[in-house]
Amino acid sequence: MVAVAKPNARGVTPNLVIPGDCGTAFLYLSRITTGEAHVDYGFDNLSSRSIFVNANLGMINRDGPGTAYDNYARPQAYSRSWERQVNLYSSSGDAGVYEVTASIHSTGVFYDCYSSPDFHEDVYLY
């Protein structure tokens, strides 16, 4: 996965922890049960302070029905890191292999940072 520069920028690196041009993005899964996963995602060590974050998180069952989504779009307190913890609950509650995908866009003072392409991890919810 690569960081993407937007405009005159360095991109935040998508990851399950891979350092990048703008900083480090992360996606951690825990507390996994039937149709539910606790997700912790965000970024650290941005080279340009963030003033707004737009993040999208999705969970899709690749074996059958079931989806869950979380969207976040809010101003930031001029910081170099951001983290969000959410519980995603499958709409069907079915067991299966779920793909958890995240994308983060940080609007900075001098330039923007993007996770690109989206970063993801597969998890079996049983």
C-alpha positions as CSV (number, residue, x, y, z in Angstrom):
1,M,0.0,0.0,0.0
2,V,1.3,3.4,-0.9
3,A,0.9,6.9,0.4
4,V,-0.7,9.3,-2.1
5,A,0.4,13.0,-2.3
6,K,-2.5,15.5,-2.6
7,P,-1.8,18.6,-3.5
8,N,1.9,19.2,-2.9
9,A,1.6,16.8,0.0
10,R,2.7,13.6,1.4
11,G,0.0,11.0,2.1
12,V,-0.9,9.2,5.3
13,T,0.1,5.6,4.9
14,P,-2.7,3.0,5.0
15,N,-1.8,0.2,7.1
16,L,-2.1,-2.4,9.7
17,V,0.9,-0.6,10.8
18,I,3.1,0.6,8.0
19,P,4.9,3.9,8.4
20,G,4.5,6.4,5.5
21,D,5.1,9.9,4.1
22,C,2.6,11.7,6.3
23,G,2.7,9.5,9.4
24,T,1.4,6.1,10.3
25,A,-2.2,4.8,9.8
26,F,-3.5,1.8,11.7
27,L,-6.3,-0.6,11.9
28,Y,-6.7,-3.0,14.8
29,L,-9.5,-5.6,15.4
30,S,-10.3,-7.1,18.7
31,R,-13.2,-8.5,20.8
32,I,-14.5,-10.5,17.9
33,T,-17.7,-12.4,18.4
34,T,-20.6,-13.6,16.2
35,G,-21.4,-10.7,13.9
36,E,-19.5,-8.2,16.0
37,A,-15.9,-6.7,15.9
38,H,-14.3,-4.0,18.0
39,V,-12.2,-1.7,15.6
40,D,-9.6,0.8,16.6
41,Y,-8.3,2.9,13.7
42,G,-6.6,6.2,13.1
43,F,-3.2,7.8,12.5
44,D,-0.1,8.9,14.4
45,N,2.8,11.3,13.9
46,L,1.4,13.4,11.0
47,S,4.0,15.7,9.6
48,S,1.4,18.4,9.2
49,R,-1.2,19.1,11.9
50,S,-4.7,18.0,11.1
51,I,-7.7,20.4,11.3
52,F,-10.4,18.1,10.0
53,V,-10.8,14.3,9.7
54,N,-13.1,12.4,7.3
55,A,-13.0,8.6,7.9
56,N,-15.0,5.7,6.7
57,L,-15.1,2.2,8.0
58,G,-17.0,-0.8,6.6
59,M,-17.5,-4.5,7.4
60,I,-18.9,-6.8,4.7
61,N,-19.6,-10.5,5.1
62,R,-17.9,-12.2,2.1
63,D,-19.8,-15.5,2.9
64,G,-23.3,-14.2,2.9
65,P,-25.5,-11.4,4.3
66,G,-24.3,-8.9,6.8
67,T,-22.7,-5.4,6.7
68,A,-21.8,-2.6,9.2
69,Y,-20.5,0.9,8.6
70,D,-19.1,3.8,10.6
71,N,-18.5,7.3,9.2
72,Y,-16.8,10.2,10.9
73,A,-16.4,13.8,9.7
74,R,-15.4,16.4,12.3
75,P,-13.0,19.2,13.0
76,Q,-9.8,18.3,14.7
77,A,-8.0,20.2,17.5
78,Y,-4.9,20.9,15.5
79,S,-3.3,17.6,16.3
80,R,-0.8,15.2,14.8
81,S,-2.8,12.1,15.8
82,W,-6.4,10.8,15.7
83,E,-8.0,7.6,16.9
84,R,-11.5,6.2,16.8
85,Q,-12.8,3.1,18.5
86,V,-16.1,1.6,17.4
87,N,-18.0,-1.6,17.6
88,L,-19.3,-2.8,14.3
89,Y,-22.4,-5.1,14.4
90,S,-23.3,-7.1,11.3
91,S,-26.8,-6.3,10.1
92,S,-27.6,-10.0,9.9
93,G,-25.6,-11.3,12.8
94,D,-24.3,-14.1,10.7
95,A,-21.0,-15.8,11.1
96,G,-18.5,-15.7,8.2
97,V,-15.4,-14.1,6.8
98,Y,-15.8,-10.3,7.0
99,E,-13.6,-7.8,5.2
100,V,-13.1,-4.7,7.4
101,T,-12.0,-1.7,5.2
102,A,-11.1,1.8,6.3
103,S,-10.1,5.0,4.6
104,I,-8.9,8.2,6.3
105,H,-8.6,11.8,4.9
106,S,-6.9,14.3,7.1
107,T,-7.2,18.0,6.1
108,G,-4.0,19.7,7.2
109,V,-2.9,23.2,7.7
110,F,-0.4,23.0,4.8
111,Y,-1.5,19.9,3.0
112,D,-3.8,16.9,3.1
113,C,-3.0,13.3,4.0
114,Y,-4.9,10.3,2.6
115,S,-4.8,6.6,3.2
116,S,-4.7,5.2,-0.3
117,P,-5.7,2.7,-1.3
118,D,-8.1,1.9,1.5
119,F,-6.6,-0.5,4.0
120,H,-8.3,-3.7,5.1
121,E,-8.2,-6.9,7.1
122,D,-10.2,-10.1,6.9
123,V,-11.6,-11.5,10.1
124,Y,-13.7,-14.6,10.8
125,L,-16.7,-13.8,13.0
126,Y,-18.2,-16.9,14.5
